[in-house]
């Protein structure tokens, strides 16, 4: 059992449970659930119909949604309890399966391997997002303003602080230290994006106009895009620092794809 995450699952609170059948005979997997001290409840996979055929030696990825993360004091207690990981602290998967020629359904519960730190990274990202959400709602406006020459455009980042005194892990304020570019868009050299923006509960709404240009113009930029419309904000909130990913909605995502395609087609001066 291995934990992984594909690029198109980033920002979607979803991961993959990678199962490899080492029994030497075909198995039919009926369900799989993973338990981790970093999350509340089980990380579940269940087939939409029937079971999943798992041939010997052939790994298969099962998509699974992540439950709410464990943050704050509970997380600190888990992290500081020991420097030596134990079976109860490591992620453990329970797989229900059947095998040809054997009656009934069996269970196996191996310790899961997480070689890329997927669970820890997602826990940190989700806890950071929860802290930020307690301070303000942050979204990208659905409209892209394209310059007359089609070489640059403007996306608007809308920040609406929550009411003052609201409870939450953010402590009432947060700072956007910087805004990073994506695989598709970057800041315009003539109009650098703002830095060190402090957001406080109860403050007026903030609108940041971000002038963008294509980050790349190779033929595969749009065709193979996975995360190019997720805008990374480098933030600090509630004692945490990290990247908060703000996703473009369906309408804006399509406009960004059209903009990059059109801008890259413009002749160089």
N, C-alpha and C positions, 0 to 999 in steps of 0.2 A: 504494500500500500504506500502510495506517495501523494503528497499534496502539491498542486501546481496551479497556475493561473495563466490563461491565454491573454494576449494583448487586448482582444475585444471584450474581455470581462472587466478590464480596469474601470473603476468608477461605477460599477454596477452591483457591488456587494455580492459577487458570485465567484466561485473558485471551481477547481476540478479535483475530483478524487480519482487517482490513477491506480487501477487494479491490475495486477498481473497474476495469472493462474499458474502456480508452480506445482500443482498436484500431479501433472502428467496426464490428466483426463479432462474432458470438457466439463464445465460447470455451468449452471444457470443461476445467476445472481438475482435474488428476489428483492433485496433492499440493502442499503449501506448507510451507516450513520457514524459520524465522527464526533468525539467529545474532546474539547480543549478547554483548559482553564482560562483562556483568553476570551471566551465567548459564553453567553448565557444560552443554555439549551443546546440541543443537538444540531449538528450540520447534517442535513438529511438528503439522500437521493432515493427516489422510488421510481420504478419504471412506469411509463404511461399506460402500458398494456402488457400483460404477461411478464416474463423475466428477460434478463440480458444474457445471451449466450457468450460465454467466456472461454475460448479455446486455450489449450495449454501454451504457455509461453508468450501469448499475445496480449500486450497491455491495452486496456481500453479506458478512456476518460469519461467520468460521470460528472455532469455539471451539478453543482449544489449551491443553494443560497446560504449566505452567512446570517446567523441571528445577531441580535444586539451584542456589542462588545462589552467586556468587563473593563471599566475605567476607574481611575481614582484610587482610593485606599485599598479596594479589593485587589486591584491589579498590582499595586506596590507590594502588598503582602505576599502575593504569589511570586513576584520576581525576586524578593529578598529572602524568601524562606530558606533557600539553599542554593549553593553554586553547582551542586551535582544534580542533574536532571534525573527524575525517577519515572517509573512507568505511569504513576498517577498524574504527574505533571505534564508528561509528553502527550501529544494527541494520540488517541486510541480509536481505531475504527472497529465497528462491529458489522460483519457482513453475514447476511442470511443467504444460504445457497442450497441448491440441490444438485445431485450428481446421478448420472445415468446408472441404473442397476442398483441404486441404494434408495431405500424407502425414507420418506420424510424430509424435513428441512433441517439443515445443520447451521451452526453459527461458529465463526472464528473471530477472534479479537486481537489482531496483531497491533503493535505500536506502529503508528504511521511515521514515515520519513518526510520531512519538510526541508529539502536541501536548499531552497532559495528563500527561506524565511517568509513564506507567503502569509501564514497565519499571523505572525508578529507584525508584519508590515500592514496588513489589513486592519488589525486591531489598532495600531497607532493612527492610521488614516481615519478610521471611523471615530475614534475618541477625539481626535483633533476636529473633525467635522461636527461632532456633537457640541464641543466647546464653542466653536464658531457660530453654530446655529442658535445657541443661547444668547449670543450678543446681537446678531443681525441676520437678516435674510439677504443672500447674495445671489444674483442671477444675471444672466446675459440677456439683454433686450433681443427680441426676435427679429429686429430689423438691422440690416447691414447697409450703411451709407457708403456708396461707391463714388470715388472722385470722378470728375468728368473725363480724365484721361485713362480711367480704368486701372491705373497702376497701384493705387492705394485705396484703402477703405477705412471706415470707422465702425468699430463695435463699441457698444455702450455697456459698461459694467454698472449695474444698479445695486446699491447697498442701502437697505432699509433697517436701521437699528431697531431693536425691540424696545418695549417700554422700560423706563428706568426702574431699577429695583427688582427686575425679574430674576427668579432663581435660575441657577444653572452653573455648569462647570467653568464657564468662561470668565467668571469674576467681574462681569459688567463691561469689559473692554477687550479689545484685540488690536493687533497691528498687522497691516499688510506691509511687510518689509520691501517686497518687490513682486513684480509680475513677470513670469517667464514666458518665452515663446513656445510654440509647439512645432511638430514636424511639418505643419502646413503654413503657419503664419508667424511673423516676427514683428517687432516694433519698427516703426519707420525711423531712420536716422535723423530726420528733420524734426520729428516729434517724439522724443523719448517718453516712455510710459512713467507715470508717477511712482514714487517710492515713499516708504515710511508713512503710510496713511493710518492714522489712529481712528478707531471706530469705538464709540461709547454708546451704551444703552441710553435711550431718550434723546439722542442727538438728531438733527435733521437728516433727511434722506440725502445720500451722496450719489452723484452720477459721474463716472469716470469715462471720458471719451478716449478710446485707445485706437490710434491710427495704426493700421496693419499693412503689411506687404507680404508677398509670398516668401516663405522661408526656403523653398526649393521649387525647381521647375522641371525636374526630370519627369518622364512620361508616367512613372509609377506613383507619383506623389499623391494624387487623388484616388487613383484606381485601387491602391492597396492600403488606403488610410484606415487606421484603427483608433488612434488617439489624437489626431490632429485638430479636433474641435473640442478638446478638453483643455480649458485654460488654467494653467497652474499658478496659484497664488502662494507665495512663500509667507506664511503667517506665524504669529506667536499669540497664544491664547491660553489662559489658565495654566501657565507653567509649561506648556508644550510648544514645540516648534516643528514645523513641517510644511508639506505642500497640501493645499486644499484645491481639489480639482473642480472647476465650475464647467459643467457641460452645456454646450449649445443645444437648444431645442431643435426639433426636426426642421422647422422653417429656416432658422439661422444656419444650421448645418448645411442645408442645400445651397443657401446663398453663398456661404464661404467656399464650397466646392466650385460653384460657378465663377466666383470672383478669382480664385487662384488660377483656374483654367484660362479665363479671359486675360488676366494680367500677364500670365506667362506667355501668352500669344502675341503680346505687344512687341513691336520692333524696338531694338535698343537704339538710343539716341547716339 
